[in-house]
């Protein structure tokens, strides 16, 4: 199902694209609170119900948006969609094991290494040029990350740390695969990630004691996490990925890293230290700077994509089709 760009507004679309990615990170920051409120469910049970809710939500969204053409949309995503789904599913699994074996702050700080991994993978696999200004902003962000990690790693949770880094690597692979398939609808990748996650978690949980039986309280929290927090956030993130380079995508979504420890601190008293808060403020400043600085580049992309004098995008990008949240 082919779409064309109409009524494109180059002055507003890029700002909306950056805003969607920022909002996605804000939604994801609520995940730590939800996990801490789980009473009985094991990691694999949590992953199963969360993944099922995510897959159902995304399939329902696609069915409503692509009436009669859902399977064609999955086919169009192709190999990039499958790779993106597998990388995201791996990230989901690593994230849950990390956040249940160390503090929320520590997991999120380790996840914040994703922009650097995305920059490297995007440069190697996609040939995306990293501007000097982007390196400068990432350097500022690294200072903030270093301050936070320095304090939080002192507690020493090796397994939680390693799985946190695994989550960052998986999310970077997902981001780069999204950029690879940006000329087609890539929301099926998220649905596939939920499906892969549910199959793996279900296969492991079923033979264990209690199988998939957990209290309704935990089921509802898992569904809220997968359907609303992850599902809506990933729809926003995927929409923004059509316009924003891989390294910038993960840097903007680091609002999750800044806000996540704050919500857990305010709700259940899991208090981050002073260096953690200072590093978070520096990181937030870097994210804000990127959003402001990147809007000018986004205007150029929007103009090219809408046919205003060019059929080629800047910085090795390709012509873009409309995003799922009105980026058109």
C-alpha positions in Angstrom: 0.0 0.0 0.0 1.8 3.1 -1.3 1.3 6.6 0.2 2.4 9.9 -1.1 3.2 13.0 0.9 0.6 15.7 0.8 0.2 19.0 2.5 3.7 18.7 4.0 4.6 21.5 6.4 8.4 21.7 6.6 8.3 24.2 9.4 6.4 22.0 11.8 7.1 18.3 11.0 10.7 18.1 12.2 9.9 19.6 15.5 7.0 17.2 15.9 9.4 14.3 15.1 11.9 15.3 17.7 9.0 15.9 20.2 7.6 12.4 19.6 11.0 10.8 20.4 11.3 12.9 23.6 7.7 11.9 24.6 8.5 8.2 24.0 11.4 8.4 26.4 9.2 10.1 29.0 6.6 7.2 28.7 9.3 4.6 29.0 10.5 6.2 32.2 7.4 4.9 34.0 8.6 1.3 33.5 10.7 1.3 36.7 7.7 2.1 38.9 5.6 -0.6 37.3 8.3 -3.3 37.7 8.8 -2.3 41.4 5.0 -2.7 42.0 4.9 -6.3 40.7 4.2 -8.5 43.7 4.6 -12.2 42.6 5.5 -12.5 38.9 8.9 -13.8 37.9 11.0 -12.1 35.2 9.8 -14.6 32.6 6.1 -14.3 33.6 6.4 -10.5 33.5 8.1 -10.7 30.1 5.4 -13.0 28.7 2.4 -10.9 29.7 4.1 -7.6 28.8 5.1 -9.0 25.4 1.6 -10.3 24.6 0.1 -7.0 25.5 2.6 -5.2 23.3 2.0 -7.5 20.3 -1.8 -7.2 20.6 -1.7 -3.4 21.0 0.6 -3.0 17.9 -1.4 -5.5 15.8 -4.6 -3.7 16.7 -3.1 -0.3 15.8 -1.9 -1.6 12.5 -5.2 -3.3 11.7 -7.1 0.0 12.3 -4.6 2.0 10.3 -4.1 -0.5 7.4 -7.5 -2.0 7.0 -7.3 -5.0 4.7 -3.6 -4.6 4.2 -2.0 -5.7 7.5 -0.2 -8.8 6.1 1.1 -6.7 3.2 2.5 -4.2 5.7 4.4 -7.0 7.5 5.7 -8.3 4.2 6.9 -4.8 3.3 8.9 -4.5 6.5 11.0 -7.5 5.2 14.3 -8.5 6.7 14.9 -5.2 8.4 11.6 -5.6 10.3 12.6 -9.1 11.4 16.1 -8.0 12.5 14.6 -5.0 14.3 12.0 -7.2 16.1 14.7 -9.7 17.2 17.0 -6.9 18.5 14.2 -5.3 20.4 13.0 -8.6 21.9 16.6 -9.2 23.1 16.7 -5.7 24.6 13.4 -6.3 26.4 14.7 -9.5 28.0 18.0 -8.0 29.1 16.2 -4.9 30.5 13.9 -6.8 32.7 16.7 -9.0 34.1 18.8 -5.9 34.7 16.2 -3.8 36.4 15.4 -6.8 38.7 19.0 -7.4 39.7 20.1 -3.8 40.3 18.6 -0.3 40.9 16.4 1.3 38.4 18.9 4.2 38.1 21.8 1.8 37.4 19.9 0.0 34.7 18.9 3.2 33.0 22.3 4.7 33.2 23.8 1.6 31.5 21.1 1.7 28.9 22.2 5.3 28.2 25.3 3.9 26.4 22.9 3.2 23.4 23.6 6.5 21.6 27.3 5.7 21.3 26.6 2.2 20.1 24.0 3.5 17.7 26.4 6.1 16.3 29.0 3.4 15.6 26.5 0.9 14.1 24.8 3.7 12.1 28.2 4.8 10.7 29.3 1.2 9.9 26.1 -0.3 8.6 24.2 2.7 7.2 27.0 5.2 6.3 25.3 7.9 8.4 27.7 10.7 8.9 28.1 12.0 12.5 28.4 15.8 12.5 31.0 17.5 14.6 28.2 19.2 16.6 26.7 15.8 17.3 30.0 14.6 18.7 30.2 17.7 20.9 26.7 17.1 22.3 27.4 13.4 22.8 30.6 14.3 24.7 28.5 16.5 27.1 26.1 13.7 27.5 28.9 11.3 28.3 30.1 13.5 31.1 26.6 13.3 32.7 26.5 9.5 32.1 30.0 9.1 33.7 29.0 11.0 36.8 25.9 8.8 37.2 27.5 5.5 36.5 30.5 6.3 38.7 28.2 6.5 41.7 25.8 3.8 40.9 28.3 1.1 39.9 29.8 1.2 43.3 27.2 -1.1 44.7 28.5 -3.9 42.4 25.8 -5.8 40.6 27.7 -7.5 37.8 24.8 -9.5 36.3 22.5 -6.5 36.4 25.2 -4.4 34.8 26.0 -6.9 32.0 22.3 -7.3 31.1 21.9 -3.5 31.2 24.6 -3.2 28.6 23.0 -6.0 26.6 19.7 -4.0 26.6 21.6 -1.0 25.3 23.1 -3.1 22.5 19.8 -4.6 21.5 18.1 -1.2 21.5 20.9 0.2 19.3 20.4 -2.7 16.8 16.7 -2.0 16.8 17.3 1.7 16.1 19.7 1.1 13.2 17.3 -1.5 11.7 14.6 1.1 11.8 16.8 3.5 9.9 17.5 0.8 7.4 13.8 0.3 6.7 12.7 3.9 7.0 11.1 4.0 3.6 8.4 1.5 4.6 6.1 1.1 7.6 8.3 -0.4 10.4 5.7 -0.7 13.1 5.4 -4.5 12.3 8.9 -4.8 13.8 7.5 -3.9 17.3 4.7 -6.4 16.9 7.2 -9.0 16.0 9.3 -8.1 19.0 6.4 -8.6 21.3 5.7 -12.0 19.5 9.3 -13.1 19.8 9.4 -12.0 23.5 6.2 -13.9 24.3 7.3 -17.1 22.6 10.7 -17.1 24.4 9.3 -16.1 27.8 6.4 -18.5 27.5 8.5 -21.5 26.5 10.8 -20.9 29.5 8.1 -20.1 32.1 5.6 -22.9 31.3 7.8 -25.8 32.6 8.6 -23.9 35.8 6.6 -23.9 39.0 3.3 -22.1 38.6 3.9 -21.8 34.9 2.1 -18.6 33.7 -0.3 -18.3 36.7 0.1 -15.0 38.5 -2.3 -12.7 40.4 -4.6 -10.4 38.5 -2.8 -7.5 40.1 0.4 -8.4 38.3 -1.3 -9.3 35.1 -2.9 -5.9 34.9 0.4 -4.1 35.6 2.1 -6.2 32.9 -0.6 -5.3 30.4 -0.4 -1.6 31.3 3.4 -1.8 30.9 3.3 -3.6 27.5 0.2 -2.0 26.0 0.4 1.6 27.1 3.9 2.5 28.3 5.9 0.4 25.7 3.3 0.2 22.9 2.5 3.9 22.6 6.1 4.9 23.3 7.4 2.7 20.5 4.8 4.0 18.1 6.1 7.5 18.8 9.7 6.4 18.5 9.2 4.6 15.2 7.4 7.6 13.8 10.4 9.8 14.8 12.9 7.3 13.3 11.8 8.3 9.8 13.3 11.8 10.3 16.0 11.5 12.9 19.4 9.7 12.6 20.2 6.6 14.7 22.6 8.3 17.1 20.2 11.3 17.7 17.2 9.0 18.2 18.8 7.2 21.1 20.2 10.4 22.6 16.8 12.1 22.5 15.1 9.1 24.1 17.4 9.4 27.1 14.7 11.4 28.8 13.9 7.9 30.1 17.2 7.8 31.9 16.7 11.2 33.4 13.1 10.8 34.5 13.0 7.1 35.5 15.1 7.4 38.7 13.1 10.5 39.7 9.7 8.7 39.5 11.0 5.8 41.5 12.5 8.2 44.0 9.2 10.1 44.5 7.0 7.0 44.5 8.8 4.3 46.5 11.8 6.1 48.0 14.6 4.5 45.9 16.8 7.5 46.3 19.6 8.3 43.8 22.7 10.1 45.1 23.8 13.6 44.5 26.2 12.7 41.7 23.4 10.8 40.0 21.1 13.9 40.0 23.9 16.2 38.8 24.7 13.8 35.9 21.0 13.6 35.1 20.8 17.4 34.8 23.8 17.5 32.5 22.4 14.7 30.4 19.0 16.5 30.2 20.8 19.6 29.0 22.5 17.7 26.2 19.2 16.2 25.1 17.6 19.6 25.0 20.5 21.1 23.1 20.3 18.3 20.5 16.5 18.8 20.0 17.0 22.6 19.4 20.1 22.2 17.2 18.6 19.3 15.2 15.4 21.1 14.3 17.2 23.1 11.5 18.5 19.8 9.9 15.0 18.4 10.2 13.5 21.3 8.2 15.9 20.5 5.4 14.8 16.8 5.5 11.2 17.7 5.5 11.6 20.1 2.5 13.4 17.4 0.5 10.9 14.7 1.3 7.9 16.8 0.3 9.4 17.6 -3.1 10.2 21.2 -2.5 13.0 21.3 -5.1 14.7 18.0 -4.3 14.1 14.3 -4.3 17.1 13.4 -2.1 17.5 13.7 1.6 20.5 15.1 3.3 23.2 13.0 5.1 22.7 9.8 3.1 19.0 9.5 3.9 16.2 8.3 1.5 12.8 9.7 0.6 10.3 9.3 3.4 6.7 8.1 3.6 4.2 9.4 6.1 4.7 8.4 9.7 2.0 6.7 11.8 1.2 9.7 14.0 0.4 12.3 11.4 4.0 13.2 10.4 2.8 14.2 6.9 
